[in-house]
Amino acid sequence: MTDIRLPLVRNAPPDAVWFLPLGGTGEIGMNLNVYGCDGKWIAVDMGVTFGDDSIPGVDVVMADPLFLEEQAENLLAIVITHAHEDHLGAVGYLWPDLRVPVYATPFAAAFLGYKLKEERLEKEVPVNVVPLGGRIEIGPFDIEFVSMTHSIPEPNLLVIRTRHGTIVHTGDWKLDPEPLIGEEADTKRLREIGDEGVLAVISDSTNILNKGHSGSEGEVRRSLVEEFKKYPDGKIAVACFASNVARVESVAHAAHANGRKVVLVGRSLWRILETSRKAGYLEAAGPFLEAEDAKHLTDRQICYICTGSQGEPRAALNRIAWGHHPYVDLGKGDVCFFSSRVIPGNEKSIFRLHNQLVRNGVQLITDREAFIHVSGHPAQEEVAELYRLLRPRIVIPVHGEARHLQEHSDFALNMGVPFTKIVTNGQAVHLHADGPKLVGEAPIGRLTLEGDRIVPLDSPILRDRKRMVENGAAVVTLVMNGKGGLVQDPLVTTHGLFNPEHEDDDDTDALLVAVVRSAVSRLDSRERKDDAAVREMVRRAIRKAFHTDQKRKPLTDVHLVRLSS
């Protein structure tokens, strides 16, 4: 396979247009897509995903932009499809190494402004606001923004015109006949684009396994009104994604229809409210109260909207469930609606939250018990409609796991699309009317935020942390003289290996000291004078002892103090 790093790009054939995913293909989240034309490049979206239990202390994960850094002289812009974190959340972290203009429609630009302010970059990053339905020219790319519907305002499908053909990048989308926030998807414009001729569609695969239609936000609003009527006495809480502005408005509508005041609980909800109103949304949905200002209300007057539908440990609902919120509590007689889906990978944290709420006496209502949620991604009927409108020659599925990509590819072929191609992050595709062709690979990886630093996810820092969580840690301190003799008993300190309430400290300490003394005694006189040899022998002995006893190999450090003779 040809290497498409800098040398090939400089020598690329003049009739080449490329697609290269660096994140978000073969997975859901962390979207970073790259398009190349005539040796110039643009990035479409630059998002994050969130850490899980597998790597302690990791909250944010993003795609490594090494390829873009290598192409810095030819990278022209970052174009944002919409304001979800998995599509723009990494801009503030990665932009300083790229330093190119950013283009976004008003809502995404306003939301990105908050993210950049957190990184003290609001005055550095040139964010260009594109009007809804706008069109921009960036080098060899002519890009049109076409309004779609999704679970956030102003989702955009990008029509990327090049002299080699037109590519449609769908972003996240659906065809909602009653979206409530914003207009319906511009299907008339999509048909016109299809009439012009579409070389390739790079398309969302999240819900391709679902038959039928994804459903309408308008239907959810009417259902919420009726569901709230069933619980007239206790407090009502609703967990939903803060970014789902239409859902926040729907919950507020249902609360007001049932004589309740709406209380926003969670910083991100207030940030989205401010962003929405800057962009002209949610102006008629208020008033909204702070949790502290709702103390005078009776239970039957309250409707909380809370962050934390995915069980995030620092989110509002998690703190409420464990009794750590200063102004909000939920208990017997109260009900909590989870107006969101379970994102794969979050099951454990969500069910832990559910169980704690139930232990507190709260009644749970999820989308299994009532019609209180619809997805923001298209089911099969909508995907079929999009392909009937656009009639692409090529479909490349993205934004999905392997099973989603395969199903999407088969579905497109059954729809009469001539060519499909399943790719993974780092694989570059030459898009051509004769069919897509894999032509190379780019470096990929994952980065995370470690304090104020960005480090690779496979860095020694994180590897050691994971090993400590799984296997514990031991520190051995040796004091030796110049001839290689132990001046005093070794000191062995362990973490995460013994339970002090059930272990005999004296016996344990004596055993570990004996292990270390035995290891040192096996060294010859020359090796005992070699600090590195002593450290390695003791380290291996301690790890072997714990593996024999506990089937663990703790992260082990040996500190050696050498006294002069």
DRENVO-26344 format. One record per residue (C-alpha): x, y, z; residue in one letter. Coordinates in steps of 0.5 Angstrom, whole numbers, padded with zeros to 4 digits, always signed. Layout:
BEGIN
XYZa ...
***
This chain:
BEGIN
+0000+0000+0000m +0003+0007-0002t +0005+0012+0004d +0001+0018+0003i +0005+0022+0008r +0008+0028+0006l +0012+0026+0000p +0006+0023-0004l +0002+0029-0003v +0007+0033-0006r +0007+0028-0012n -0001+0027-0012a -0004+0026-0019p -0007+0033-0021p -0014+0029-0022d -0014+0026-0015a -0019+0028-0009v -0019+0024-0003w -0022+0022+0004f -0019+0020+0010l -0022+0019+0017p -0017+0020+0023l -0023+0019+0028g -0030+0017+0028g -0030+0011+0023t -0030+0004+0026g -0033+0008+0033e -0038+0013+0035i -0035+0019+0037g -0028+0023+0036m -0030+0025+0029n -0024+0028+0025l -0025+0027+0018n -0020+0030+0012v -0021+0031+0005y -0016+0033+0000g -0016+0036-0007c -0010+0038-0011d -0005+0037-0006g -0009+0042-0001k -0013+0039+0005w -0019+0041+0010i -0021+0038+0016a -0029+0037+0017v -0030+0036+0025d -0025+0036+0031m -0029+0032+0036g -0028+0028+0043v -0030+0022+0046t -0030+0021+0053f -0026+0016+0058g -0029+0010+0061d -0027+0005+0067d -0021+0002+0063s -0016+0008+0064i -0017+0011+0070p -0017+0019+0070g -0018+0020+0063v -0024+0024+0062d -0023+0027+0054v -0020+0023+0048v -0019+0026+0042m -0016+0023+0035a -0008+0025+0034d -0008+0030+0029p +0000+0028+0027l -0002+0027+0019f -0005+0034+0019l +0001+0037+0023e +0005+0034+0017e +0001+0038+0012q +0001+0044+0016a +0003+0048+0010e -0003+0045+0006n -0008+0045+0011l -0013+0050+0009l -0019+0050+0014a -0023+0046+0020i -0030+0046+0018v -0035+0044+0023i -0042+0041+0022t -0045+0042+0028h -0044+0043+0036a -0044+0037+0039h -0038+0035+0043e -0036+0029+0039d -0035+0034+0033h -0032+0040+0035l -0030+0039+0043g -0022+0038+0041a -0022+0044+0037v -0019+0048+0043g -0014+0043+0045y -0011+0041+0038l -0012+0048+0034w -0005+0051+0037p -0001+0046+0033d -0005+0047+0026l -0007+0055+0027r -0012+0055+0021v -0019+0058+0020p -0025+0055+0023v -0032+0055+0019y -0039+0054+0023a -0046+0056+0023t -0048+0061+0028p -0050+0056+0034f -0044+0052+0033a -0040+0058+0033a -0043+0061+0039a -0042+0054+0043f -0035+0054+0040l -0033+0060+0043g -0035+0058+0050y -0030+0052+0049k -0024+0057+0046l -0025+0061+0052k -0024+0055+0057e -0017+0055+0054e -0016+0062+0053r -0016+0062+0046l -0022+0066+0044e -0018+0072+0041k -0013+0067+0037e -0018+0062+0034v -0021+0066+0027p -0028+0063+0027v -0032+0065+0021n -0039+0065+0022v -0043+0062+0016v -0050+0063+0015p -0055+0058+0015l -0055+0055+0008g -0049+0059+0006g -0043+0057+0001r -0036+0059+0002i -0030+0057-0002e -0023+0055+0001i -0018+0054-0004g -0020+0048-0009p -0026+0047-0005f -0033+0050-0006d -0037+0048+0000i -0045+0049+0001e -0048+0048+0008f -0055+0045+0007v -0059+0045+0014s -0062+0038+0016m -0065+0036+0023t -0061+0033+0029h -0062+0033+0036s -0058+0040+0037i -0060+0046+0033p -0057+0048+0026e -0054+0041+0024p -0051+0042+0017n -0050+0037+0011l -0044+0039+0007l -0044+0039+0000v -0036+0039-0002i -0035+0041-0010r -0029+0040-0013t -0027+0040-0020r -0026+0032-0020h -0033+0031-0017g -0038+0033-0011t -0038+0030-0005i -0043+0030+0001v -0041+0029+0008h -0048+0028+0012t -0045+0030+0019g -0050+0027+0024d -0057+0028+0021w -0064+0025+0021k -0071+0027+0017l -0075+0030+0023d -0082+0032+0020p -0083+0036+0026e -0077+0038+0029p -0079+0044+0033l -0072+0048+0034i -0070+0050+0027g -0073+0048+0020e -0074+0041+0017e -0069+0038+0013a -0068+0042+0006d -0070+0036+0002t -0072+0040-0004k -0064+0043-0004r -0062+0036-0003l -0066+0033-0010r -0063+0039-0014e -0056+0037-0011i -0057+0030-0014g -0059+0033-0020d -0053+0036-0021e -0049+0029-0020g -0046+0027-0013v -0039+0023-0014l -0039+0020-0006a -0043+0021+0000v -0040+0020+0007i -0045+0018+0011s -0047+0017+0019d -0048+0010+0020s -0051+0010+0028t -0058+0008+0027n -0057+0004+0021i -0059-0003+0024l -0066+0000+0026n -0071-0001+0021k -0077+0004+0020g -0076+0012+0022h -0073+0015+0028s -0079+0019+0030g -0081+0026+0031s -0079+0031+0037e -0086+0034+0036g -0089+0027+0038e -0084+0026+0044v -0087+0033+0046r -0094+0031+0046r -0092+0025+0050s -0088+0028+0055l -0094+0033+0057v -0099+0026+0058e -0093+0023+0062e -0093+0028+0067f -0100+0028+0068k -0099+0021+0071k -0095+0024+0077y -0098+0030+0080p -0096+0030+0087d -0088+0029+0087g -0082+0032+0084k -0081+0031+0077i -0074+0030+0074a -0072+0029+0067v -0065+0027+0065a -0063+0029+0058c -0057+0031+0054f -0056+0039+0055a -0055+0040+0048s -0061+0037+0046n -0065+0044+0046v -0071+0042+0043a -0072+0037+0048r -0070+0042+0054v -0076+0046+0050e -0080+0040+0050s -0079+0038+0058v -0081+0046+0059a -0087+0046+0055h -0089+0039+0059a -0088+0042+0066a -0091+0049+0064h -0097+0045+0062a -0098+0041+0068n -0097+0047+0073g -0089+0046+0074r -0084+0051+0074k -0077+0049+0071v -0071+0048+0075v -0064+0047+0071l -0059+0043+0075v -0052+0043+0071g -0047+0048+0069r -0048+0045+0062s -0055+0047+0061l -0054+0054+0063w -0049+0054+0058r -0053+0051+0052i -0059+0056+0054l -0054+0062+0054e -0052+0059+0047t -0059+0058+0044s -0061+0065+0046r -0055+0068+0043k -0057+0064+0037a -0064+0066+0037g -0067+0059+0040y -0071+0058+0047l -0073+0065+0047e -0080+0063+0049a -0079+0057+0053a -0077+0060+0060g -0077+0062+0065p -0072+0058+0068f -0070+0057+0075l -0063+0056+0079e -0064+0050+0084a -0062+0055+0090e -0068+0059+0088d -0073+0053+0088a -0073+0052+0095k -0079+0055+0096h -0083+0051+0091l -0087+0045+0093t -0086+0038+0091d -0092+0038+0086r -0089+0045+0083q -0082+0043+0081i -0079+0040+0075c -0072+0039+0075y -0068+0038+0068i -0061+0035+0070c -0055+0033+0067t -0052+0026+0067g -0056+0022+0063s -0050+0017+0062q -0048+0017+0069g -0043+0022+0069e -0040+0022+0076p -0039+0029+0076r -0046+0031+0073a -0052+0034+0077a -0056+0027+0077l -0050+0023+0080n -0049+0028+0085r -0057+0028+0087i -0057+0021+0087a -0051+0020+0092w -0054+0026+0096g -0048+0031+0095h -0052+0036+0092h -0053+0042+0096p -0060+0044+0094y -0063+0038+0090v -0066+0031+0093d -0070+0026+0090l -0073+0021+0094g -0080+0017+0095k -0086+0020+0091g -0081+0023+0086d -0080+0021+0079v -0074+0021+0074c -0075+0021+0067f -0069+0019+0063f -0071+0022+0056s -0064+0020+0052s -0061+0013+0050r -0056+0009+0053v -0049+0011+0049i -0046+0004+0048p -0040+0004+0053g -0044+0007+0059n -0048+0002+0061e -0045+0000+0067k -0045+0008+0070s -0052+0009+0068i -0055+0003+0071f -0051+0004+0077r -0054+0011+0077l -0061+0008+0076h -0060+0003+0082n -0058+0009+0087q -0064+0013+0085l -0069+0006+0086v -0065+0005+0093r -0067+0012+0095n -0074+0011+0093g -0075+0014+0086v -0079+0012+0081q -0075+0011+0074l -0078+0012+0067i -0074+0010+0061t -0076+0010+0054d -0077+0003+0055r -0083+0005+0059e -0086+0011+0056a -0085+0014+0049f -0080+0020+0052i -0074+0020+0047h -0073+0019+0039v -0066+0019+0037s -0062+0024+0033g -0060+0020+0028h -0063+0017+0021p -0066+0010+0021a -0067+0006+0015q -0073+0009+0012e -0069+0016+0012e -0062+0013+0009v -0066+0010+0004a -0070+0017+0002e -0063+0021+0002l -0060+0016-0003y -0066+0017-0007r -0065+0024-0007l -0058+0025-0008l -0057+0018-0012r -0049+0018-0011p -0044+0014-0015r -0040+0012-0008i -0042+0011-0001v -0037+0011+0005i -0040+0009+0011p -0037+0013+0018v -0040+0014+0025h -0041+0007+0027g -0038+0001+0029e -0036-0005+0025a -0043-0008+0025r -0046-0001+0023h -0041+0000+0017l -0042-0007+0014q -0050-0006+0015e -0050+0001+0012h -0045-0002+0006s -0050-0007+0004d -0056-0003+0005f -0053+0002+0000a -0052-0003-0005l -0059-0006-0004n -0061+0001-0006m -0058+0001-0012g -0051+0005-0010v -0046+0003-0015p -0040+0003-0010f -0039+0002-0003t -0033+0002+0001k -0031+0000+0008i -0025+0004+0011v -0022+0005+0018t -0019+0011+0021n -0012+0012+0018g -0014+0009+0011q -0014+0014+0005a -0019+0013-0001v -0018+0016-0008h -0026+0018-0010l -0027+0017-0017h -0033+0015-0022a -0030+0008-0023d -0030+0007-0016g -0027+0008-0009p -0020+0006-0008k -0015+0005-0002l -0009+0008-0004v -0005+0009+0003g -0005+0010+0010e -0004+0016+0015a -0001+0016+0022p -0007+0015+0027i -0007+0015+0035g -0011+0017+0041r -0009+0023+0045l -0012+0025+0052t -0012+0031+0057l -0007+0030+0063e -0008+0036+0067g -0005+0042+0062d -0002+0037+0058r -0004+0033+0052i -0001+0026+0052v -0002+0020+0048p -0007+0015+0050l -0001+0009+0050d +0004+0014+0054s +0008+0011+0060p +0004+0016+0065i -0003+0012+0063l +0000+0005+0062r +0003+0006+0069d -0003+0008+0072r -0007+0003+0069k -0002-0002+0071r -0003+0001+0078m -0010+0000+0078v -0010-0007+0076e -0004-0010+0080n -0003-0005+0085g +0004-0002+0087a +0010-0003+0091a +0016+0001+0093v +0022-0002+0096v +0028+0002+0099t +0035+0000+0100l +0040+0002+0104v +0047-0001+0102m +0054+0000+0103n +0060+0001+0098g +0062-0006+0099k +0054-0009+0097g +0052-0010+0104g +0045-0008+0107l +0046-0003+0112v +0039-0004+0115q +0033-0008+0113d +0030-0006+0107p +0023-0002+0107l +0017-0005+0103v +0011+0000+0102t +0005-0003+0098t -0001+0000+0095h -0007-0004+0093g -0005-0010+0095l -0007-0012+0102f -0013-0010+0106n -0010-0007+0113p -0016-0009+0117e -0015-0017+0115h -0007-0017+0114e -0002-0018+0120d +0002-0012+0118d +0008-0015+0122d +0008-0022+0118d +0007-0019+0112t +0013-0014+0113d +0017-0020+0115a +0016-0024+0109l +0017-0018+0104l +0024-0016+0107v +0026-0024+0107a +0024-0024+0099v +0029-0017+0098v +0034-0020+0103r +0034-0027+0099s +0034-0023+0092a +0040-0019+0094v +0044-0025+0097s +0044-0029+0090r +0048-0023+0087l +0055-0024+0087d +0060-0019+0090s +0061-0015+0083r +0053-0015+0082e +0052-0012+0089r +0056-0006+0087k +0052-0005+0081d +0046+0000+0083d +0042-0002+0076a +0043-0010+0077a +0041-0009+0085v +0035-0005+0083r +0033-0010+0077e +0034-0017+0082m +0030-0014+0087v +0024-0011+0083r +0024-0018+0079r +0024-0022+0086a +0018-0017+0089i +0014-0018+0083r +0015-0026+0083k +0013-0026+0090a +0006-0022+0089f +0005-0026+0083h +0006-0033+0086t +0001-0031+0092d -0004-0026+0089q -0003-0027+0081k -0001-0020+0081r +0005-0016+0078k +0005-0010+0082p +0008-0004+0079l +0015-0004+0083t +0020+0002+0084d +0026+0000+0088v +0030+0006+0091h +0037+0005+0093l +0041+0009+0097v +0049+0008+0097r +0053+0010+0103l +0060+0011+0102s +0065+0006+0106s 
***
